[in-house]
Amino acid sequence: MAARKKVLAAMSGGVDSSVAALVLVEAGHEVAGATMSLDVPARRRDADAASDAKQVCNRLGIAHFVFDFAALMQERVIGKFTAEYLQGRTPNPCVDCNRHLKFGKLLQKARAMGFDYLATGHYARLENEKGTWHLLRPQDTIKDQTYFLYPIRKEDLSSILFPLGELPKNEVRTLAKKAGLPVAQKAESQDICFVTQENYGQYFQEKNISAPAGEIVDKAGKVLGKHRGVIYYTIGQRGGLGISAKTPLYVVEINAEKNKVIVGEKKDLFSIGLIAGDVNLLTDDLPVEIEAKIRYRKKPARCSVIREGEKLRVIFKEPQESITPGQSVVLYRDDELLGGGEIEAVIRDGKR
């Protein structure tokens, strides 16, 4: 990207997105900042993202735009978040935000305004090899955010920039201080911007969202107690069940249709595979054997992947703990992100 380009930088008011804009300005590109107005409760220590982003833009001498994405946020992210929990699933709203807002609507806005690129503060890298773009893990693997980026369409990779891909986090903070950015000392934001409560249970209570109470049963169907509603439980949960047993029990399945929470022993949390839908692949050449992550903080695990129409069947070399419907399975070949999908079903014995 040696030539001077027009870049719209997504700016949340945080350190990472601010330094991403700084790097682009210092590289000599024509840059403007853009903040998505989402009409969500103020984040902890982040009362006004648009105001902070505007101050940074003023410091950098660039224009700043604010786009009202509140309706889209409510429909595509918050609405789905609630609906999924009511179905006994555990959603990943950060993935949905990237899919529909940042690399959906905001990228469309950037193009309509005549920008060549949309840049974000994500820790990821892009490389072009013989005319083909590849999305890779960043230099700072601890800050790797590629797990959340799999919904980006393959054809859009050439219009996206990740200026922080080669930088370690501590250097990003140093650059902010040296440039005198007003957000240089700002703390990290929380994971989900619209949940400011201590936990999801409190969030649902404050939003007057409820689910009917039902039975907690073991794998044989024996009733062990009562649950407060499926929205308060997730796969792998041990605490807060209100039941006693000789051995520790965990949530191994949530059946919203029958309104039952099924519990079992630790060994019952392990499964050999999954079925994923809502798939997005960044390559036409998907290897048979690759690695997959079933949660952001999980280590990648060796697996085989088979396409079944619009879905993927993922079978792991070793059983994985707490595969959770609603979460994302993300595929890698070494440092390259190959794509991913939403976990729809768990394969426990290979018969599914």
Beta strands, then each sheet from edge to edge (+ up, - down):
strand 1: 6-10
strand 2: 30-37
strand 3: 63-68
strand 4: 117-119
strand 5: 125-129
strand 6: 132-136
strand 7: 160-161
strand 8: 214-218
strand 9: 223-227
strand 10: 250-255
strand 11: 260-264
strand 12: 270-281
strand 13: 289-293
strand 14: 301-308
strand 15: 311-321
strand 16: 328-333
strand 17: 336-347
sheet 1: 3+ 2+ 1+ 4+ 7+
sheet 2: 5+ 6- 17+ 12- 15+ 14- 13+ 16-
sheet 3: 9+ 8- 11- 10+
end
